[in-house]
Amino acid sequence: METQKRAGVADPQELGGSLDDIRAFCTVVELGSISAAAGRLGETKGAISRRVTRLEGRLSTTLLARRPRAVSATEEGLAFHAKARDALSLLGDAAEAASEARSLPQGHLRVTAPADLGVDLLPPIITGFRRQYPQITVELLLTSSALDLTSHRIDIALRASSDLPDMEYRAIPLVNLDVRLYATPAYLGERGEPQVPGDLSSHDLVVARDLMSTAAMTLTRRGRVERVALRPAVQTSELASASRVVLAGGGIGPMPGLVATPALEDNRLQAVLPDWTVASAQLYAITVAGRHAPARVRVFKEFVHEELNRLGGRGA
């Protein structure tokens, strides 16, 4: 950097605040006069002249040869104009692309969600979304970890929480998630249907360690709380695999109501102690930007919100 300054070469970083000056100079060269450039850019002749002089000072070179009735680019000015014109064109293209991203739903969408929602709930929603917006491609990252949106270049995160922590991102509630107990009709036909929480102790219980303790299960009904000691028949690390075991007839286990709804409707599942809740949470859509988010993010968030509430209403 010091070598550049000693040799009289402009530091490119010092041109960062002079974009309008560069545009003014290019316009003068292209139109052949300061007056015409002033008219095109909506500024006075004096303002355009000062912009060019300021740019020449930054570059430590003469860009325009000024005569009483005309101006013309010097050799250095012509060389600078050739490159600056291309740079301004690229900047214009970038600005147009950014504006289109804000208004037109297109491009690539990176979404993160918990595994149980991503495996059981999101596939048909994403398929329906892609039918409506085929110009948007979707990348789905399934993890129980709360990935940072900026560092992982994530457009939208779907997260379930009963108490969302403070964060720098914008969180919009989508739908309530109640986790209840379910089993297959075949299992309940063979083992009987629990009538009160205490009956669970005589059943094969499937436990997801990311949701509950493996020692006890807490059930809630209209403010009343029952705590049931557990001896799990099957333990899994997360809710998605627990749901699969339950659907396979492996016992009684927890599922979010939205995930269970399709299996309830086609009689693959049956609610167990349906008035009792294992856990309650809110599903949030979390984005980096709010109203300034790209159109692809806004339309996806709206689509998911409508679909989840439709599913929630169906399962009520």
C-alpha positions in Angstrom: 0.0 0.0 0.0 2.8 2.4 0.9 4.6 1.5 -2.3 1.5 2.4 -4.3 1.1 5.7 -2.6 4.8 6.6 -3.0 4.6 5.7 -6.7 1.6 8.0 -7.1 -0.8 5.1 -7.8 -4.4 5.5 -6.4 -5.5 3.1 -3.7 -8.6 1.4 -5.2 -10.2 1.5 -1.7 -10.1 5.3 -1.8 -12.4 5.3 -4.8 -15.2 3.6 -2.9 -16.9 6.9 -2.1 -16.6 8.3 -5.6 -18.9 6.1 -7.6 -21.0 9.1 -8.6 -17.9 10.9 -9.6 -16.9 8.0 -11.9 -20.3 7.9 -13.4 -20.2 11.7 -14.0 -16.8 11.4 -15.8 -18.0 8.5 -18.0 -21.1 10.4 -18.9 -19.0 13.5 -19.9 -16.8 11.3 -22.2 -19.8 9.5 -23.8 -21.8 12.7 -24.4 -18.8 14.9 -25.3 -19.6 17.8 -23.0 -20.0 18.7 -19.4 -23.3 20.5 -20.1 -24.8 17.4 -21.7 -23.7 15.3 -18.8 -25.2 17.7 -16.4 -28.5 17.5 -18.2 -28.4 13.7 -18.3 -27.6 13.3 -14.6 -29.8 16.1 -13.3 -26.9 18.2 -11.8 -25.4 21.6 -12.6 -22.4 22.0 -14.8 -20.4 23.2 -11.8 -21.2 20.0 -9.9 -20.2 17.7 -12.7 -17.0 19.7 -13.2 -16.2 19.3 -9.5 -16.8 15.6 -9.6 -14.4 15.1 -12.4 -11.8 17.3 -10.7 -12.2 15.4 -7.5 -11.8 12.1 -9.4 -8.6 13.4 -11.1 -7.3 14.3 -7.7 -7.9 10.8 -6.3 -6.2 9.2 -9.3 -3.4 11.8 -9.5 -3.8 12.2 -13.2 -5.6 14.3 -15.8 -8.6 12.6 -17.3 -10.2 15.5 -19.4 -8.5 18.0 -21.6 -10.5 21.2 -21.1 -10.9 23.8 -23.8 -13.1 26.9 -23.8 -15.8 25.3 -25.9 -15.2 21.6 -25.5 -13.7 18.8 -23.4 -12.1 15.6 -24.6 -10.6 12.6 -22.8 -6.9 12.3 -22.4 -5.2 9.1 -23.3 -5.3 8.2 -19.6 -8.9 9.3 -19.5 -9.9 7.0 -22.4 -8.1 4.0 -20.7 -9.8 4.7 -17.4 -13.2 5.2 -19.1 -13.0 1.8 -20.9 -12.6 -0.1 -17.7 -14.8 2.2 -15.6 -17.7 1.8 -18.1 -17.5 -2.0 -17.8 -17.4 -1.8 -14.0 -20.5 0.5 -14.0 -22.3 -1.9 -16.3 -21.6 -4.8 -13.9 -22.7 -2.7 -11.0 -25.9 -1.9 -12.8 -26.5 -5.6 -13.5 -25.9 -6.4 -9.9 -28.3 -3.8 -8.7 -31.0 -5.0 -11.2 -30.5 -8.6 -10.0 -30.8 -7.5 -6.4 -34.0 -5.6 -7.2 -35.4 -8.6 -9.1 -34.6 -10.9 -6.1 -36.7 -8.5 -3.9 -39.7 -8.5 -6.3 -39.6 -11.8 -8.3 -39.8 -15.2 -6.6 -36.9 -17.1 -8.1 -33.5 -18.5 -7.3 -32.1 -21.0 -4.8 -33.7 -21.3 -1.3 -31.8 -22.9 1.6 -34.1 -24.1 4.4 -33.2 -25.8 7.7 -35.7 -27.7 9.9 -35.9 -30.4 12.6 -35.6 -33.9 11.3 -39.1 -34.9 12.3 -40.7 -32.1 10.4 -38.3 -32.4 7.5 -38.9 -36.1 7.0 -42.6 -36.4 7.7 -44.1 -33.0 7.1 -42.1 -30.9 4.7 -41.8 -33.2 1.6 -45.4 -32.7 0.4 -45.3 -29.0 1.3 -42.1 -28.5 -0.7 -43.5 -30.5 -3.6 -46.6 -28.3 -3.6 -44.5 -25.2 -3.3 -42.3 -26.2 -6.3 -45.4 -26.8 -8.4 -46.5 -23.2 -7.7 -43.0 -21.7 -8.0 -41.0 -24.0 -10.4 -38.4 -21.2 -10.8 -37.3 -21.6 -7.2 -35.0 -24.5 -6.2 -35.0 -25.8 -2.6 -32.2 -27.2 -0.5 -33.3 -28.7 2.8 -30.9 -29.1 5.8 -32.4 -31.3 8.5 -30.8 -31.1 11.9 -31.8 -30.7 15.5 -29.0 -28.2 15.9 -29.8 -24.5 15.7 -27.7 -23.5 12.7 -26.6 -19.9 12.4 -28.4 -18.4 9.4 -25.7 -16.1 8.2 -22.6 -18.4 8.5 -24.5 -21.3 6.9 -26.1 -19.0 4.2 -29.6 -20.2 5.2 -32.6 -18.2 3.9 -35.2 -19.5 6.4 -35.1 -21.7 9.5 -38.1 -23.6 10.8 -37.7 -24.1 14.6 -40.0 -25.4 17.3 -39.6 -23.8 20.7 -41.7 -23.1 23.8 -39.4 -20.2 24.7 -37.5 -18.7 21.7 -34.3 -17.1 22.9 -33.4 -13.5 22.0 -31.7 -13.4 18.6 -30.6 -10.9 15.9 -32.9 -12.5 13.4 -36.6 -12.0 12.7 -38.9 -14.8 14.0 -42.5 -15.2 12.9 -44.8 -17.8 14.6 -46.4 -20.2 12.1 -48.4 -22.7 14.0 -48.8 -24.3 17.5 -47.2 -27.7 17.9 -48.7 -30.1 20.5 -46.9 -33.4 21.0 -49.2 -36.2 22.1 -49.0 -40.0 22.4 -49.9 -42.3 19.5 -49.8 -46.0 18.6 -51.0 -48.2 15.8 -54.5 -49.7 16.0 -52.9 -53.2 15.7 -50.7 -52.6 18.8 -53.6 -51.2 20.8 -55.8 -54.1 19.7 -53.3 -56.5 21.0 -52.2 -54.7 24.2 -55.3 -52.7 25.1 -55.8 -48.9 25.2 -54.6 -46.9 28.2 -57.4 -45.0 30.0 -55.3 -43.0 32.4 -51.6 -42.0 32.4 -50.8 -44.6 35.0 -51.8 -47.3 32.5 -48.8 -46.5 30.4 -46.4 -48.3 32.8 -47.7 -51.7 31.4 -47.1 -50.8 27.8 -44.1 -50.7 25.4 -43.1 -47.1 25.4 -41.0 -45.4 22.7 -39.0 -42.4 24.0 -37.2 -39.6 22.1 -34.3 -38.4 24.2 -34.3 -34.9 22.5 -37.9 -34.4 23.9 -38.1 -36.1 27.3 -36.2 -37.8 30.0 -35.9 -41.6 29.8 -36.8 -41.9 33.5 -40.2 -40.2 33.5 -42.8 -38.6 31.2 -44.8 -35.5 32.2 -48.4 -35.3 30.8 -50.6 -32.2 31.0 -54.3 -31.8 30.7 -56.0 -28.5 31.4 -53.5 -27.5 34.0 -53.4 -30.9 35.6 -50.0 -32.6 35.5 -49.2 -36.3 35.8 -45.7 -37.7 36.0 -45.3 -41.3 34.8 -42.2 -43.3 35.5 -40.7 -44.8 32.4 -39.1 -48.1 31.5 -38.7 -47.5 27.7 -39.0 -50.4 25.4 -37.2 -48.4 22.7 -35.1 -45.2 23.0 -34.1 -43.0 20.1 -32.0 -39.9 19.9 -34.7 -37.8 18.3 -38.4 -37.5 17.6 -38.3 -38.5 13.9 -36.9 -42.0 14.5 -39.3 -42.5 17.5 -42.2 -41.7 15.2 -41.0 -44.4 12.8 -40.9 -47.0 15.5 -44.4 -46.1 16.6 -45.7 -46.3 13.0 -44.1 -49.7 12.7 -46.1 -50.9 15.7 -43.3 -50.8 18.2 -45.4 -49.3 21.0 -46.8 -46.0 22.3 -44.7 -42.9 21.6 -44.8 -39.1 21.1 -45.4 -37.2 17.9 -46.3 -33.7 17.0 -50.0 -33.6 16.0 -49.2 -32.1 12.6 -46.9 -35.0 11.8 -49.4 -37.6 13.0 -52.4 -36.1 11.1 -52.0 -38.0 7.8 -51.5 -41.3 9.6 -54.6 -40.7 11.7 -56.7 -39.9 8.7 -55.8 -43.2 7.0 -56.1 -45.2 10.2 -52.4 -46.1 10.4 -52.3 -44.4 13.9 -54.6 -43.9 16.8 -54.3 -41.2 19.5 -53.6 -42.5 23.0 -54.9 -40.5 26.0 -55.9 -37.8 23.4 -56.7 -35.1 26.1 -53.1 -35.3 27.5 -50.2 -33.4 26.1 -46.6 -34.5 26.3 -45.2 -31.1 25.2 -46.3 -27.9 23.6 -44.3 -25.5 21.4 -44.6 -22.9 18.7 -43.2 -23.4 15.2 -41.3 -20.3 14.0 -40.0 -19.2 10.7 -36.7 -17.4 11.3 -35.2 -15.2 8.6 -32.2 -12.8 8.3 -34.3 -10.0 6.8 -37.9 -9.1 7.5 -39.8 -7.1 5.0 -36.6 -6.7 2.9 -36.2 -10.5 2.5 -36.0 -11.8 -1.1 -39.2 -12.7 -2.7 -38.3 -16.4 -2.7 -38.2 -16.3 1.1 -41.4 -14.4 1.5 -43.5 -16.6 -0.7 -42.1 -19.8 0.9 -42.9 -18.5 4.4 -46.4 -17.6 3.3 -46.9 -21.0 1.6 -45.7 -23.0 4.6 -47.8 -20.9 7.0 -51.0 -21.6 4.9 -50.2 -25.4 4.6 -49.4 -25.9 8.2 -52.5 -24.1 9.4 -54.5 -26.2 6.9 -53.0 -29.4 8.3 -53.6 -28.1 11.9 -57.2 -27.4 11.2 -57.6 -30.8 9.6 -56.2 -32.6 12.6 -58.2 -30.6 15.2 
